Amino acid sequence: MSYQVFVYGTLRKGCANHRLLRDGEFVGKSELTGYEMWGLGSYPGITVSDNLESVVEAELYTVSDETLLILDKLEDFYGVNHPQNLYDRVLVEDHKNRKGWVYVFRKRLLSLPHFRKRARKIESGVWPAKSLRS
């Protein structure tokens, strides 16, 4: 079975974890509306935004069962509503009406000390953010 997955951070072309998508097929560039991006140190997370016009830049891939499980592990996704999830895997639709999974950071975690001191909102919705590059 295959799945459509939107990636917006370290899994994008040219980024550190893109190698995990080596068996995936690039479908195209994408935009996800209604989400905001947070820099969380060396990786980003997106959360649902109060601003419905907020946009996150992403790439869409078709991946296998095996690759989806690898991505779940990378994103600390243990299953639907699992209390230890860092990200939830959510079915979304992009600006071209293409459906796929995306990993959404659990917004409540931004209030925890570990994330609170490092989280920076990335207004551009693009990773890697110029404002975070050294």
C-alpha positions as CSV (number, residue, x, y, z in Angstrom):
1,M,0.0,0.0,0.0
2,S,1.2,3.6,-0.6
3,Y,0.5,6.8,1.2
4,Q,0.7,10.5,0.4
5,V,2.8,12.4,3.0
6,F,3.5,16.2,3.2
7,V,6.9,17.1,4.7
8,Y,7.9,20.6,5.7
9,G,11.2,20.3,7.7
10,T,14.2,18.1,7.9
11,L,12.6,15.6,5.5
12,R,12.6,18.1,2.6
13,K,15.0,17.9,-0.3
14,G,18.4,19.1,0.8
15,C,17.7,18.7,4.5
16,A,19.2,16.3,7.1
17,N,16.6,13.5,7.0
18,H,15.6,13.6,3.4
19,R,17.5,10.2,2.9
20,L,14.6,8.5,4.7
21,L,12.4,9.3,1.7
22,R,14.9,7.6,-0.8
23,D,12.2,5.0,-1.7
24,G,9.5,7.7,-1.9
25,E,8.3,9.4,-5.0
26,F,8.3,13.2,-5.1
27,V,4.8,14.4,-6.2
28,G,5.4,18.2,-6.0
29,K,5.7,21.3,-4.0
30,S,2.8,22.2,-1.7
31,E,1.3,24.7,0.7
32,L,-0.7,23.9,3.8
33,T,-3.1,26.6,4.8
34,G,-4.2,27.1,8.4
35,Y,-0.9,26.0,10.0
36,E,2.0,27.9,11.6
37,M,5.6,26.7,11.9
38,W,7.8,26.7,14.9
39,G,11.6,26.3,15.0
40,L,12.3,23.8,17.9
41,G,16.1,23.9,17.7
42,S,17.4,21.7,14.8
43,Y,14.0,20.8,13.5
44,P,10.6,22.4,13.1
45,G,7.0,21.6,14.0
46,I,3.7,22.9,12.7
47,T,0.6,23.5,14.7
48,V,-2.9,24.5,13.8
49,S,-3.0,28.3,13.5
50,D,-5.7,30.7,14.7
51,N,-5.0,32.6,11.4
52,L,-6.7,30.6,8.7
53,E,-4.6,32.4,6.1
54,S,-1.3,31.2,7.6
55,V,0.7,29.0,5.2
56,V,3.4,26.4,5.6
57,E,5.5,25.4,2.6
58,A,5.8,21.7,2.1
59,E,6.6,18.9,-0.3
60,L,4.3,16.0,-1.1
61,Y,5.7,12.4,-1.4
62,T,4.2,9.0,-2.1
63,V,5.7,6.5,0.4
64,S,5.4,2.8,1.2
65,D,4.1,1.2,4.4
66,E,7.7,0.6,5.4
67,T,8.7,4.3,4.9
68,L,5.6,5.5,6.7
69,L,6.6,3.5,9.8
70,I,10.2,5.0,9.6
71,L,8.6,8.5,9.5
72,D,6.4,7.6,12.4
73,K,9.5,6.7,14.4
74,L,11.4,9.8,13.4
75,E,8.4,12.0,14.4
76,D,7.7,10.2,17.7
77,F,4.3,9.1,16.6
78,Y,3.2,6.0,18.5
79,G,-0.4,5.8,17.4
80,V,-3.7,7.8,17.4
81,N,-4.1,9.8,20.6
82,H,-1.1,8.0,22.2
83,P,0.0,10.1,25.3
84,Q,3.7,9.9,24.3
85,N,3.3,11.4,20.8
86,L,5.4,14.4,20.1
87,Y,3.6,14.8,16.7
88,D,0.2,13.5,15.6
89,R,-0.2,12.2,12.1
90,V,-3.2,14.1,10.6
91,L,-4.9,13.7,7.2
92,V,-5.0,17.1,5.5
93,E,-5.6,18.7,2.1
94,D,-3.3,21.2,0.4
95,H,-3.9,24.2,-1.8
96,K,-4.2,21.9,-4.8
97,N,-6.8,19.7,-3.1
98,R,-4.3,16.8,-2.7
99,K,-4.8,14.8,0.4
100,G,-2.1,13.3,2.5
101,W,-0.7,12.8,6.0
102,V,1.3,15.5,7.8
103,Y,2.9,15.4,11.2
104,V,1.5,18.1,13.4
105,F,3.3,19.1,16.6
106,R,1.3,18.9,19.8
107,K,0.8,22.6,20.5
108,R,0.4,22.1,24.3
109,L,4.0,20.8,24.4
110,L,5.2,24.4,23.5
111,S,4.4,25.3,27.1
112,L,6.8,22.8,28.6
113,P,10.2,24.2,29.7
114,H,12.2,22.2,27.2
115,F,10.3,23.6,24.2
116,R,9.3,27.0,25.7
117,K,12.9,28.2,25.8
118,R,13.8,27.0,22.3
119,A,10.6,27.4,20.3
120,R,10.6,30.3,17.8
121,K,7.7,31.0,15.5
122,I,8.7,31.0,11.9
123,E,6.5,33.6,10.2
124,S,7.6,32.7,6.7
125,G,6.3,29.1,7.1
126,V,9.5,27.9,5.3
127,W,12.2,25.6,6.8
128,P,15.1,26.1,7.2
129,A,14.1,29.6,8.4
130,K,16.6,32.4,7.5
131,S,16.0,33.9,10.9
132,L,17.3,30.7,12.6
133,R,20.3,30.1,10.3
134,S,23.8,30.9,11.7
